Amino acid sequence: MLCLRNMEKDIEAILDLELVAKQLARELANQSSDKAMVLALYGELGAGKTTFMQTLAKELGVVDTVNSPTFVVMKSYDLKDQPWQKLIHIDAYRIEDEDEMDVIKLPEIMQDPGNLIGIEWADKVSKYLPEDVVNLHFNLDNRSRTLSINGL
């Protein structure tokens, strides 16, 4: 079993992401909070942020197709038999002003402990991120990928 606390892992295949997503879901489920659980995903285009959210959604039992919400900014998926009622996938890539997140009511969404929120391009909405955010940094270098996780 992987220990994800302050972990860095080379991602060589989708299976590696699936293993990390499965373990992350387990570790997050064991943490309690009076607010939403927030995952902040960082990395350049093509580094694996959306693929990670897709694999995490699959691990949580989402049967819908999970695509990047780049143009709609946010998509929500109902969860069953999980500590959360919803997986909320946000893509802040097109956000030019952090205050645009007020339109989707991000501050309110983050108050609900029934939400697990994954935010791609989290650096664009840093003022909204809680102190206890879980940071996932995806690094892409000459076709190799590394995922660093901290904040668990």
N, C-alpha and C positions, 0 to 999 in steps of 0.2 A: 504494500500500500504506500502510495506517495504521501509525503508530508508537504503541504503547500505553504506553510508559514515561511515567508521570505524565501521562496523557491525560485530558482532559475532552471528552465528546462529547454533543451534543444527540441524543436519540433521538426521531425523528419517526414512525418506522414500524418494523414488525417486521423489515424488510429491514436497517435500521440495526443492530439487535441481531445479526442473522445475520452481517453483515460483521465486527462486533467479535468475535463468538464465533469465527468462522473465524480471524481474525488472532490472537486470544488463544491458540487451540489451537496454532497454528504457533509462536508465540513461546515458549509453555510447553514444547513438544516439544524446543526447542533448549537447554533448561536441564537440567542434570543435578543430581540430588540423591540422597543416601543415605537419604532419608525420603520420605514422601508429599508430593505437591504439593498445597498447600491454598489454596483460594479462599475468602475471607471476604466474604460478601455482606451489605450493610447497606442499609436503606431501609424506609420505611413500607409498610403494606399497599397493594398495587396499584401499587407503584413499578416492578415489572418483574423482580424477583429470580427468580421461578419461570420466567417466560418466557425469561429469559436461560439458566437451566439447561437448559430444554427445547431451546433453539437450540444450545447447546454440545453437548449429548448427540447431537443430530442431526448436527452437524459431525464428531463423533467416531465416527459410524457406528452409533449405538444405534438399533435399529429398534423396540424396545418403546415403548409409550406412557409418557411421562415425566410424572408428576403430582407435585404437592407432597406430600412425605411427612409432612405436619403431624401426622397421628394415629399413624403408625408410627415417626416420627422419622427413620428412615433407610431408603433404598433403594439397592441396588447393581446396577450394570449391567455386564455383561461387555463388554470392548472387544477388537477385533481390529485388527491392523496399526497399532497405536498404541504410543507409548512406555510406556503404562500398561496394566495388565491389567483394571483396574476403574475405573469412574466411580462414586463414592459421593456420593449426594445426601442431605444432612442438613438438616432443618428444625427449628431450635431454638425456634420460636415458643412452643410450649407448655411449654418447660422452665422450671421454677420455681427449681431449684437446680442449679448447674453439675455437681454430683456425680452427677446423674442420667445424665450422659453415660458414666459408668463402666459402666453396664448394657450399652450397645452397644459397649463396649470401644474407645472413641474413642482413648485413648492408644496402644493397640496398632495400631489401624488407621492412625494417623498415622506409625507407624514404618516402614510397608511402602512402599518406593519404587515398587511396582507400582500404587499407588493415586493417583488424581486425585480430590480431595475438594472438593466445593462445599458450603459451610455457609451457609444462609439464617439471618438473625437471629444472626449471629456474635457480636454484642455480648453475647448471653446465655451464651456459653461462652468468654469471652475468656481464661480461665486456661489453656485447652487450646491456644490458637493459637500456632504456632511463630513465631519472630522473622522468618523469611523468607516469611511469608504474603503472598499477593497480595490486596490490598483492592479491592473493587468497591463503590462508593457510588452507590446509585440515588436520585436526588432527583426528587420529583414536586411540581410547582408549577403550579397553574392549567392542568392538562391538558398541560403540557410536561414532558418527562423529560430528565434529564441523567445520564450515567454517568461517574463519575470512577474511574480505575484508577491505583493506585500499588503499588509493591512489586516490580515486575518487575526 
